[in-house]
Amino acid sequence: MRRKHSEVTDQKEIIHILSLTNIGRLATTGQDGYPYITPVNFVSHSGNIYFHCAPAGEKLDNIARDPRVCFEADVPLSYLNIDAYPNRPICRLHQFYHCVIIRGTASIVKDSTKKVAVLNKLIVKHENTEDFEKVTDDMTGFKNCEVIEIIPVSLTAKSDLGQNIPEEVRSAIAKYFANRNRPGDAETVKAMGYDF
């Protein structure tokens, strides 16, 4: 990773980043050799990534042909706009964010006990509650979907929170976000380590 100051290596923090978003992007290799990217609802569990899909389609065809995949999830935070520093060059405008990129192998989960567990974990994550009718292997929906498991081969994560900016400037940016108070600004200020 070129910008080491933004690198995240703590596994708990990586799991936290993955918990902050429900949508990730799966890249497979299409039959024509071009990358094919699909947004998927996902859950991270025991170090792997899981998502569900229809029992047929281009994603599954691509995985059957070549199980090597790339998965990306990101959490956009605040955008540092021109108003913050009117004299900054336009190319110095900046988006704060978290992201995780996983290269790995994908396969269909064949074990029904594991499939049930993952589908229930997906529902817990996306519904943000444990109060729902649990998925069982005799449900019609269970039989009408596949669960895909991505086992990581390599993983990189970043949190771009202005770590390479001088502290007095970084503090001023955090105060700007706190006063601006747009959606995501409070989360950015907290992620930057400030409490105004």
VOMARDREN-646341 format. One record per residue (C-alpha): residue in one letter; chain; residue number from 0; z negated, y, x. Coordinates in nm, 3 decimals. Example, Ala and Ser with C-alpha at 12.3 -4.5 7.8 and 13.67 -1.06 7.14 Angstrom:
2
<atom resn="A" chain="A" resi="0" Z="-0.780" Y="-0.450" X="1.230"/>
<atom resn="S" chain="A" resi="1" Z="-0.714" Y="-0.106" X="1.367"/>
END
This chain:
196
<atom resn="M" chain="A" resi="0" Z="0.000" Y="0.000" X="0.000"/>
<atom resn="R" chain="A" resi="1" Z="0.110" Y="0.331" X="0.145"/>
<atom resn="R" chain="A" resi="2" Z="-0.161" Y="0.548" X="-0.014"/>
<atom resn="K" chain="A" resi="3" Z="-0.469" Y="0.356" X="0.093"/>
<atom resn="H" chain="A" resi="4" Z="-0.701" Y="0.629" X="-0.040"/>
<atom resn="S" chain="A" resi="5" Z="-0.601" Y="0.526" X="-0.395"/>
<atom resn="E" chain="A" resi="6" Z="-0.626" Y="0.149" X="-0.343"/>
<atom resn="V" chain="A" resi="7" Z="-0.872" Y="-0.046" X="-0.557"/>
<atom resn="T" chain="A" resi="8" Z="-0.996" Y="-0.373" X="-0.407"/>
<atom resn="D" chain="A" resi="9" Z="-1.319" Y="-0.431" X="-0.598"/>
<atom resn="Q" chain="A" resi="10" Z="-1.251" Y="-0.718" X="-0.842"/>
<atom resn="K" chain="A" resi="11" Z="-1.495" Y="-0.580" X="-1.102"/>
<atom resn="E" chain="A" resi="12" Z="-1.311" Y="-0.247" X="-1.101"/>
<atom resn="I" chain="A" resi="13" Z="-0.973" Y="-0.423" X="-1.133"/>
<atom resn="I" chain="A" resi="14" Z="-1.103" Y="-0.621" X="-1.431"/>
<atom resn="H" chain="A" resi="15" Z="-1.233" Y="-0.293" X="-1.576"/>
<atom resn="I" chain="A" resi="16" Z="-0.891" Y="-0.128" X="-1.539"/>
<atom resn="L" chain="A" resi="17" Z="-0.727" Y="-0.425" X="-1.714"/>
<atom resn="S" chain="A" resi="18" Z="-0.980" Y="-0.390" X="-1.998"/>
<atom resn="L" chain="A" resi="19" Z="-0.883" Y="-0.025" X="-2.058"/>
<atom resn="T" chain="A" resi="20" Z="-0.537" Y="-0.102" X="-2.196"/>
<atom resn="N" chain="A" resi="21" Z="-0.394" Y="-0.357" X="-2.437"/>
<atom resn="I" chain="A" resi="22" Z="-0.029" Y="-0.337" X="-2.332"/>
<atom resn="G" chain="A" resi="23" Z="0.116" Y="-0.461" X="-2.005"/>
<atom resn="R" chain="A" resi="24" Z="0.472" Y="-0.504" X="-1.887"/>
<atom resn="L" chain="A" resi="25" Z="0.614" Y="-0.839" X="-1.789"/>
<atom resn="A" chain="A" resi="26" Z="0.911" Y="-0.853" X="-1.553"/>
<atom resn="T" chain="A" resi="27" Z="1.116" Y="-1.172" X="-1.541"/>
<atom resn="T" chain="A" resi="28" Z="1.458" Y="-1.241" X="-1.393"/>
<atom resn="G" chain="A" resi="29" Z="1.733" Y="-1.256" X="-1.654"/>
<atom resn="Q" chain="A" resi="30" Z="2.013" Y="-1.509" X="-1.658"/>
<atom resn="D" chain="A" resi="31" Z="2.243" Y="-1.234" X="-1.527"/>
<atom resn="G" chain="A" resi="32" Z="2.012" Y="-1.177" X="-1.227"/>
<atom resn="Y" chain="A" resi="33" Z="1.885" Y="-0.842" X="-1.349"/>
<atom resn="P" chain="A" resi="34" Z="1.514" Y="-0.774" X="-1.403"/>
<atom resn="Y" chain="A" resi="35" Z="1.407" Y="-0.803" X="-1.767"/>
<atom resn="I" chain="A" resi="36" Z="1.096" Y="-0.605" X="-1.860"/>
<atom resn="T" chain="A" resi="37" Z="0.903" Y="-0.663" X="-2.181"/>
<atom resn="P" chain="A" resi="38" Z="0.584" Y="-0.498" X="-2.310"/>
<atom resn="V" chain="A" resi="39" Z="0.325" Y="-0.758" X="-2.408"/>
<atom resn="N" chain="A" resi="40" Z="-0.024" Y="-0.757" X="-2.560"/>
<atom resn="F" chain="A" resi="41" Z="-0.244" Y="-0.925" X="-2.299"/>
<atom resn="V" chain="A" resi="42" Z="-0.591" Y="-1.029" X="-2.198"/>
<atom resn="S" chain="A" resi="43" Z="-0.732" Y="-1.091" X="-1.851"/>
<atom resn="H" chain="A" resi="44" Z="-0.948" Y="-1.402" X="-1.829"/>
<atom resn="S" chain="A" resi="45" Z="-1.088" Y="-1.594" X="-1.531"/>
<atom resn="G" chain="A" resi="46" Z="-0.859" Y="-1.409" X="-1.293"/>
<atom resn="N" chain="A" resi="47" Z="-0.539" Y="-1.484" X="-1.484"/>
<atom resn="I" chain="A" resi="48" Z="-0.331" Y="-1.287" X="-1.735"/>
<atom resn="Y" chain="A" resi="49" Z="-0.250" Y="-1.429" X="-2.079"/>
<atom resn="F" chain="A" resi="50" Z="-0.025" Y="-1.317" X="-2.361"/>
<atom resn="H" chain="A" resi="51" Z="0.122" Y="-1.477" X="-2.669"/>
<atom resn="C" chain="A" resi="52" Z="0.482" Y="-1.476" X="-2.787"/>
<atom resn="A" chain="A" resi="53" Z="0.730" Y="-1.642" X="-3.019"/>
<atom resn="P" chain="A" resi="54" Z="0.813" Y="-2.004" X="-2.933"/>
<atom resn="A" chain="A" resi="55" Z="1.168" Y="-1.907" X="-2.832"/>
<atom resn="G" chain="A" resi="56" Z="1.331" Y="-1.606" X="-2.672"/>
<atom resn="E" chain="A" resi="57" Z="1.458" Y="-1.443" X="-2.356"/>
<atom resn="K" chain="A" resi="58" Z="1.113" Y="-1.420" X="-2.190"/>
<atom resn="L" chain="A" resi="59" Z="1.059" Y="-1.795" X="-2.222"/>
<atom resn="D" chain="A" resi="60" Z="1.416" Y="-1.874" X="-2.115"/>
<atom resn="N" chain="A" resi="61" Z="1.368" Y="-1.661" X="-1.805"/>
<atom resn="I" chain="A" resi="62" Z="1.030" Y="-1.817" X="-1.722"/>
<atom resn="A" chain="A" resi="63" Z="1.172" Y="-2.169" X="-1.766"/>
<atom resn="R" chain="A" resi="64" Z="1.452" Y="-2.084" X="-1.523"/>
<atom resn="D" chain="A" resi="65" Z="1.232" Y="-1.897" X="-1.271"/>
<atom resn="P" chain="A" resi="66" Z="0.852" Y="-1.885" X="-1.322"/>
<atom resn="R" chain="A" resi="67" Z="0.806" Y="-1.605" X="-1.067"/>
<atom resn="V" chain="A" resi="68" Z="0.708" Y="-1.290" X="-1.255"/>
<atom resn="C" chain="A" resi="69" Z="0.564" Y="-0.946" X="-1.202"/>
<atom resn="F" chain="A" resi="70" Z="0.309" Y="-0.802" X="-1.445"/>
<atom resn="E" chain="A" resi="71" Z="0.203" Y="-0.437" X="-1.457"/>
<atom resn="A" chain="A" resi="72" Z="-0.063" Y="-0.258" X="-1.660"/>
<atom resn="D" chain="A" resi="73" Z="-0.142" Y="0.111" X="-1.635"/>
<atom resn="V" chain="A" resi="74" Z="-0.382" Y="0.361" X="-1.784"/>
<atom resn="P" chain="A" resi="75" Z="-0.240" Y="0.715" X="-1.783"/>
<atom resn="L" chain="A" resi="76" Z="-0.513" Y="0.975" X="-1.744"/>
<atom resn="S" chain="A" resi="77" Z="-0.473" Y="1.352" X="-1.725"/>
<atom resn="Y" chain="A" resi="78" Z="-0.160" Y="1.533" X="-1.620"/>
<atom resn="L" chain="A" resi="79" Z="-0.214" Y="1.825" X="-1.383"/>
<atom resn="N" chain="A" resi="80" Z="0.024" Y="2.081" X="-1.529"/>
<atom resn="I" chain="A" resi="81" Z="0.163" Y="2.412" X="-1.404"/>
<atom resn="D" chain="A" resi="82" Z="-0.112" Y="2.615" X="-1.577"/>
<atom resn="A" chain="A" resi="83" Z="-0.371" Y="2.468" X="-1.341"/>
<atom resn="Y" chain="A" resi="84" Z="-0.199" Y="2.607" X="-1.031"/>
<atom resn="P" chain="A" resi="85" Z="0.093" Y="2.836" X="-1.122"/>
<atom resn="N" chain="A" resi="86" Z="0.191" Y="2.885" X="-0.756"/>
<atom resn="R" chain="A" resi="87" Z="0.215" Y="2.515" X="-0.672"/>
<atom resn="P" chain="A" resi="88" Z="0.564" Y="2.382" X="-0.604"/>
<atom resn="I" chain="A" resi="89" Z="0.703" Y="2.196" X="-0.907"/>
<atom resn="C" chain="A" resi="90" Z="0.718" Y="1.872" X="-0.706"/>
<atom resn="R" chain="A" resi="91" Z="0.339" Y="1.890" X="-0.659"/>
<atom resn="L" chain="A" resi="92" Z="0.261" Y="1.845" X="-1.029"/>
<atom resn="H" chain="A" resi="93" Z="0.057" Y="1.533" X="-1.071"/>
<atom resn="Q" chain="A" resi="94" Z="-0.039" Y="1.250" X="-1.307"/>
<atom resn="F" chain="A" resi="95" Z="-0.379" Y="1.086" X="-1.263"/>
<atom resn="Y" chain="A" resi="96" Z="-0.382" Y="0.715" X="-1.352"/>
<atom resn="H" chain="A" resi="97" Z="-0.507" Y="0.360" X="-1.293"/>
<atom resn="C" chain="A" resi="98" Z="-0.265" Y="0.069" X="-1.248"/>
<atom resn="V" chain="A" resi="99" Z="-0.262" Y="-0.300" X="-1.158"/>
<atom resn="I" chain="A" resi="100" Z="0.045" Y="-0.491" X="-1.038"/>
<atom resn="I" chain="A" resi="101" Z="0.040" Y="-0.870" X="-1.022"/>
<atom resn="R" chain="A" resi="102" Z="0.302" Y="-1.098" X="-0.874"/>
<atom resn="G" chain="A" resi="103" Z="0.256" Y="-1.455" X="-0.987"/>
<atom resn="T" chain="A" resi="104" Z="0.383" Y="-1.760" X="-1.165"/>
<atom resn="A" chain="A" resi="105" Z="0.404" Y="-1.793" X="-1.541"/>
<atom resn="S" chain="A" resi="106" Z="0.390" Y="-2.104" X="-1.756"/>
<atom resn="I" chain="A" resi="107" Z="0.327" Y="-2.206" X="-2.114"/>
<atom resn="V" chain="A" resi="108" Z="-0.033" Y="-2.312" X="-2.181"/>
<atom resn="K" chain="A" resi="109" Z="-0.007" Y="-2.673" X="-2.301"/>
<atom resn="D" chain="A" resi="110" Z="-0.377" Y="-2.749" X="-2.341"/>
<atom resn="S" chain="A" resi="111" Z="-0.466" Y="-2.673" X="-2.705"/>
<atom resn="T" chain="A" resi="112" Z="-0.835" Y="-2.600" X="-2.627"/>
<atom resn="K" chain="A" resi="113" Z="-0.735" Y="-2.338" X="-2.370"/>
<atom resn="K" chain="A" resi="114" Z="-0.470" Y="-2.195" X="-2.606"/>
<atom resn="V" chain="A" resi="115" Z="-0.730" Y="-2.156" X="-2.884"/>
<atom resn="A" chain="A" resi="116" Z="-0.975" Y="-1.989" X="-2.645"/>
<atom resn="V" chain="A" resi="117" Z="-0.712" Y="-1.743" X="-2.517"/>
<atom resn="L" chain="A" resi="118" Z="-0.587" Y="-1.652" X="-2.865"/>
<atom resn="N" chain="A" resi="119" Z="-0.944" Y="-1.576" X="-2.971"/>
<atom resn="K" chain="A" resi="120" Z="-0.999" Y="-1.366" X="-2.656"/>
<atom resn="L" chain="A" resi="121" Z="-0.681" Y="-1.173" X="-2.735"/>
<atom resn="I" chain="A" resi="122" Z="-0.811" Y="-1.097" X="-3.084"/>
<atom resn="V" chain="A" resi="123" Z="-1.155" Y="-0.991" X="-2.954"/>
<atom resn="K" chain="A" resi="124" Z="-0.991" Y="-0.753" X="-2.705"/>
<atom resn="H" chain="A" resi="125" Z="-0.738" Y="-0.602" X="-2.943"/>
<atom resn="E" chain="A" resi="126" Z="-0.961" Y="-0.584" X="-3.252"/>
<atom resn="N" chain="A" resi="127" Z="-1.266" Y="-0.482" X="-3.046"/>
<atom resn="T" chain="A" resi="128" Z="-1.490" Y="-0.709" X="-3.252"/>
<atom resn="E" chain="A" resi="129" Z="-1.616" Y="-1.065" X="-3.265"/>
<atom resn="D" chain="A" resi="130" Z="-1.621" Y="-1.050" X="-3.645"/>
<atom resn="F" chain="A" resi="131" Z="-1.302" Y="-1.230" X="-3.752"/>
<atom resn="E" chain="A" resi="132" Z="-1.187" Y="-1.574" X="-3.862"/>
<atom resn="K" chain="A" resi="133" Z="-1.156" Y="-1.766" X="-3.536"/>
<atom resn="V" chain="A" resi="134" Z="-0.823" Y="-1.925" X="-3.446"/>
<atom resn="T" chain="A" resi="135" Z="-0.819" Y="-2.304" X="-3.465"/>
<atom resn="D" chain="A" resi="136" Z="-0.552" Y="-2.551" X="-3.360"/>
<atom resn="D" chain="A" resi="137" Z="-0.479" Y="-2.651" X="-3.721"/>
<atom resn="M" chain="A" resi="138" Z="-0.371" Y="-2.299" X="-3.826"/>
<atom resn="T" chain="A" resi="139" Z="-0.002" Y="-2.237" X="-3.895"/>
<atom resn="G" chain="A" resi="140" Z="-0.002" Y="-1.932" X="-3.665"/>
<atom resn="F" chain="A" resi="141" Z="-0.137" Y="-2.143" X="-3.379"/>
<atom resn="K" chain="A" resi="142" Z="0.162" Y="-2.374" X="-3.403"/>
<atom resn="N" chain="A" resi="143" Z="0.411" Y="-2.087" X="-3.438"/>
<atom resn="C" chain="A" resi="144" Z="0.336" Y="-1.916" X="-3.108"/>
<atom resn="E" chain="A" resi="145" Z="0.313" Y="-1.987" X="-2.739"/>
<atom resn="V" chain="A" resi="146" Z="0.050" Y="-1.863" X="-2.496"/>
<atom resn="I" chain="A" resi="147" Z="0.170" Y="-1.780" X="-2.147"/>
<atom resn="E" chain="A" resi="148" Z="-0.054" Y="-1.789" X="-1.841"/>
<atom resn="I" chain="A" resi="149" Z="0.021" Y="-1.583" X="-1.532"/>
<atom resn="I" chain="A" resi="150" Z="-0.154" Y="-1.709" X="-1.220"/>
<atom resn="P" chain="A" resi="151" Z="-0.160" Y="-1.433" X="-0.958"/>
<atom resn="V" chain="A" resi="152" Z="-0.014" Y="-1.489" X="-0.614"/>
<atom resn="S" chain="A" resi="153" Z="-0.076" Y="-1.129" X="-0.509"/>
<atom resn="L" chain="A" resi="154" Z="-0.241" Y="-0.831" X="-0.674"/>
<atom resn="T" chain="A" resi="155" Z="-0.255" Y="-0.461" X="-0.598"/>
<atom resn="A" chain="A" resi="156" Z="-0.441" Y="-0.192" X="-0.788"/>
<atom resn="K" chain="A" resi="157" Z="-0.460" Y="0.186" X="-0.766"/>
<atom resn="S" chain="A" resi="158" Z="-0.668" Y="0.461" X="-0.916"/>
<atom resn="D" chain="A" resi="159" Z="-0.505" Y="0.793" X="-0.842"/>
<atom resn="L" chain="A" resi="160" Z="-0.790" Y="1.038" X="-0.897"/>
<atom resn="G" chain="A" resi="161" Z="-0.708" Y="1.301" X="-0.638"/>
<atom resn="Q" chain="A" resi="162" Z="-0.907" Y="1.126" X="-0.365"/>
<atom resn="N" chain="A" resi="163" Z="-0.700" Y="1.290" X="-0.088"/>
<atom resn="I" chain="A" resi="164" Z="-0.751" Y="1.644" X="-0.221"/>
<atom resn="P" chain="A" resi="165" Z="-1.015" Y="1.865" X="-0.050"/>
<atom resn="E" chain="A" resi="166" Z="-1.346" Y="1.842" X="-0.238"/>
<atom resn="E" chain="A" resi="167" Z="-1.355" Y="2.207" X="-0.349"/>
<atom resn="V" chain="A" resi="168" Z="-1.003" Y="2.177" X="-0.496"/>
<atom resn="R" chain="A" resi="169" Z="-1.081" Y="1.838" X="-0.651"/>
<atom resn="S" chain="A" resi="170" Z="-1.393" Y="1.979" X="-0.815"/>
<atom resn="A" chain="A" resi="171" Z="-1.193" Y="2.275" X="-0.949"/>
<atom resn="I" chain="A" resi="172" Z="-0.935" Y="2.035" X="-1.095"/>
<atom resn="A" chain="A" resi="173" Z="-1.209" Y="1.833" X="-1.265"/>
<atom resn="K" chain="A" resi="174" Z="-1.357" Y="2.155" X="-1.411"/>
<atom resn="Y" chain="A" resi="175" Z="-1.009" Y="2.256" X="-1.530"/>
<atom resn="F" chain="A" resi="176" Z="-0.973" Y="1.921" X="-1.711"/>
<atom resn="A" chain="A" resi="177" Z="-1.323" Y="1.951" X="-1.859"/>
<atom resn="N" chain="A" resi="178" Z="-1.247" Y="2.300" X="-1.995"/>
<atom resn="R" chain="A" resi="179" Z="-0.893" Y="2.211" X="-2.107"/>
<atom resn="N" chain="A" resi="180" Z="-1.031" Y="1.914" X="-2.305"/>
<atom resn="R" chain="A" resi="181" Z="-0.702" Y="1.751" X="-2.399"/>
<atom resn="P" chain="A" resi="182" Z="-0.699" Y="1.380" X="-2.493"/>
<atom resn="G" chain="A" resi="183" Z="-0.786" Y="1.182" X="-2.180"/>
<atom resn="D" chain="A" resi="184" Z="-0.936" Y="1.476" X="-1.989"/>
<atom resn="A" chain="A" resi="185" Z="-1.299" Y="1.369" X="-2.039"/>
<atom resn="E" chain="A" resi="186" Z="-1.212" Y="1.015" X="-1.921"/>
<atom resn="T" chain="A" resi="187" Z="-1.039" Y="1.159" X="-1.615"/>
<atom resn="V" chain="A" resi="188" Z="-1.335" Y="1.379" X="-1.523"/>
<atom resn="K" chain="A" resi="189" Z="-1.569" Y="1.079" X="-1.554"/>
<atom resn="A" chain="A" resi="190" Z="-1.333" Y="0.856" X="-1.349"/>
<atom resn="M" chain="A" resi="191" Z="-1.322" Y="1.128" X="-1.082"/>
<atom resn="G" chain="A" resi="192" Z="-1.701" Y="1.098" X="-1.057"/>
<atom resn="Y" chain="A" resi="193" Z="-1.800" Y="1.429" X="-1.217"/>
<atom resn="D" chain="A" resi="194" Z="-2.035" Y="1.500" X="-1.507"/>
<atom resn="F" chain="A" resi="195" Z="-1.993" Y="1.859" X="-1.627"/>
END
